[in-house]
Amino acid sequence: MPRCRVRVSTWRRSVVGGAGGVEACRSGEVPYGGGRFNGQEGSEDSDSSVNRKSYPTTLRRHPSRMDQSESELKRFMSGLTLAECVGFVIIILTIVWLQYYRGGFAWSSDYKVMFNWHPLLMILSMIFLYANVMLVYRTFRHERKKKLKLVHAGLFLVIFVMAVIGLSAVFNVHNTAGTPNMYSLHSWLGICTMVLFACQWLCGLLSFLFPGVRHALRAWYLPVHTFFGMVVFILASCTVLMGLLEKAIFTLNDKTDTPYQFLPREAVVVNVMGILVALFAGLVIFLVGNPVFKRLSLPEDEMLLNEPIN
Amino acid sequence: MPRCRVRVSTWRRSVVGGAGGVEACRSGEVPYGGGRFNGQEGSEDSDSSVNRKSYPTTLRRHPSRMDQSESELKRFMSGLTLAECVGFVIIILTIVWLQYYRGGFAWSSDYKVMFNWHPLLMILSMIFLYANVMLVYRTFRHERKKKLKLVHAGLFLVIFVMAVIGLSAVFNVHNTAGTPNMYSLHSWLGICTMVLFACQWLCGLLSFLFPGVRHALRAWYLPVHTFFGMVVFILASCTVLMGLLEKAIFTLNDKTDTPYQFLPREAVVVNVMGILVALFAGLVIFLVGNPVFKRLSLPEDEMLLNEPIN
């Protein structure tokens, strides 16, 4: 999981020295890079220079704006801390649920236990890590853009691989148990999410990390990429909620003791997990979709990608 | 259902004559009302005057900007048309599914038929109508703001009443069949959605329609209201998807003929409905969350609310 610490002093230095246009825009009086959707980092390579050119220096260095930026950073940090806490609780509850009520984890012929990798890996990768990687530009706002790009793309690849392992677990279980694959609405939506995620990753790689792509194309694609990144996250959250519901219905109604409708302890754990996933998704959308929390462009962001990364 | 026609000529007139600041901001070079989240209409009472004061007239009347606005309106119209088509298909499929496979509609002691009001009313109110009422400022951008406010609040009240009737149907069914209420994750998330919706409506009413509320408070609350409006819609879409899955598992696995896992025709209908609900939600979030589609403020928007509405 990526670190969640933000160095206020470094961030403040970058505000004063760097992209004043972006800083001033936080007051809502100057723009933030021509983005179409919320949540985009809006600083694709040369955005900071655009901002610097467009607005007077007085706006960039106005003390009240700097103070406002700091208060916004504090708000961001509070929201991020809350989201991370909720995220950790979700992961812990998932492990407790699967270990205590569902028999634990093993990649073996016992398909009921093997299945448990599916919810764990999907929640860990597509909810918790996905959210953190979406937020990487805002969480590590003092780092160089090109380094963040590589971290962003690299971690999404790790997430994709984790999710594929999580999916293969459920396919293995179905094949062993003789259950057909891909029949429920949960699985249909899940596959749509994964296909969209793969396309999103590939297009992002070709647009932002492939050298020689025209700036105009990158600038056009940035808000589209950000929008679909959020769509994939919302779809993933929704798919996880449906998966939790499906699992609760199948397993709790299959048991001889208290069924789902009489809310045994396991049902309460699963339902609370679901509500926390929805809360986590809401907090993350707030943090990603709020333009005032945007990372400020640093002067070195404008350097070409094929230079060595320090 | 609200009309979805937009008068291009009127809209263009308002672009040229009215809130040039907002228009110019569509190019991404000037701001759009100091909003914090996407999707806000950003013109709470006197925002247009703020925009007019802040930027030179040349920006407001530049022909290329006007052309761009028209192309954006076309994009909005295309997206809206597609969303409406998908929405209609969802409603038709819901009626076909419930009428053909689930025995039709009746508010009677036959609880299996009475239940059918629940999916129909929830999808109609919380998905299709909710989306259209969220979009009312953008769809009817040539109308006066105060009229749109009343329509927005009034229709949301109608939606809330419809949803409550839809909920009462399922409570009646549970009470008649002796099934406990509020046990599944679907119902937990649904109740959270309805409570948030009620709070959202009440706060919106007090903030934007209650005379004498300070402008600063309204301006602060507007992006919060827009953000939570979108959150309620996403939660509602997610709850509907979970409801469809739950119903498919319960009813199809209960039957003696083809169960859910062998994908009978009814399962395909339900799954396709679910995918269309997700597609519809994505299109609506695109239309509501895209600041370039924002309604332009008209000069008469600045008039006080307690004046007569024409």
Boltz contact constraints between the chains, C-beta under 6 A:
constraints:
  - contact:
      token1: [A, 28]
      token2: [B, 34]
      max_distance: 6.0
  - contact:
      token1: [A, 31]
      token2: [B, 30]
      max_distance: 6.0
  - contact:
      token1: [A, 31]
      token2: [B, 31]
      max_distance: 6.0
  - contact:
      token1: [A, 34]
      token2: [B, 28]
      max_distance: 6.0
  - contact:
      token1: [A, 36]
      token2: [B, 290]
      max_distance: 6.0
  - contact:
      token1: [A, 36]
      token2: [B, 292]
      max_distance: 6.0
  - contact:
      token1: [A, 38]
      token2: [B, 38]
      max_distance: 6.0
  - contact:
      token1: [A, 180]
      token2: [B, 261]
      max_distance: 6.0
  - contact:
      token1: [A, 183]
      token2: [B, 261]
      max_distance: 6.0
  - contact:
      token1: [A, 183]
      token2: [B, 263]
      max_distance: 6.0
  - contact:
      token1: [A, 185]
      token2: [B, 244]
      max_distance: 6.0
  - contact:
      token1: [A, 185]
      token2: [B, 245]
      max_distance: 6.0
  - contact:
      token1: [A, 185]
      token2: [B, 271]
      max_distance: 6.0
  - contact:
      token1: [A, 185]
      token2: [B, 274]
      max_distance: 6.0
  - contact:
      token1: [A, 186]
      token2: [B, 245]
      max_distance: 6.0
  - contact:
      token1: [A, 188]
      token2: [B, 271]
      max_distance: 6.0
  - contact:
      token1: [A, 231]
      token2: [B, 282]
      max_distance: 6.0
  - contact:
      token1: [A, 238]
      token2: [B, 238]
      max_distance: 6.0
  - contact:
      token1: [A, 238]
      token2: [B, 241]
      max_distance: 6.0
  - contact:
      token1: [A, 241]
      token2: [B, 238]
      max_distance: 6.0
  - contact:
      token1: [A, 242]
      token2: [B, 242]
      max_distance: 6.0
  - contact:
      token1: [A, 242]
      token2: [B, 245]
      max_distance: 6.0
  - contact:
      token1: [A, 244]
      token2: [B, 185]
      max_distance: 6.0
  - contact:
      token1: [A, 245]
      token2: [B, 185]
      max_distance: 6.0
  - contact:
      token1: [A, 245]
      token2: [B, 186]
      max_distance: 6.0
  - contact:
      token1: [A, 245]
      token2: [B, 242]
      max_distance: 6.0
  - contact:
      token1: [A, 249]
      token2: [B, 249]
      max_distance: 6.0
  - contact:
      token1: [A, 261]
      token2: [B, 180]
      max_distance: 6.0
  - contact:
      token1: [A, 261]
      token2: [B, 183]
      max_distance: 6.0
  - contact:
      token1: [A, 263]
      token2: [B, 183]
      max_distance: 6.0
  - contact:
      token1: [A, 271]
      token2: [B, 185]
      max_distance: 6.0
  - contact:
      token1: [A, 271]
      token2: [B, 188]
      max_distance: 6.0
  - contact:
      token1: [A, 274]
      token2: [B, 185]
      max_distance: 6.0
  - contact:
      token1: [A, 282]
      token2: [B, 231]
      max_distance: 6.0
  - contact:
      token1: [A, 290]
      token2: [B, 36]
      max_distance: 6.0
  - contact:
      token1: [A, 292]
      token2: [B, 36]
      max_distance: 6.0
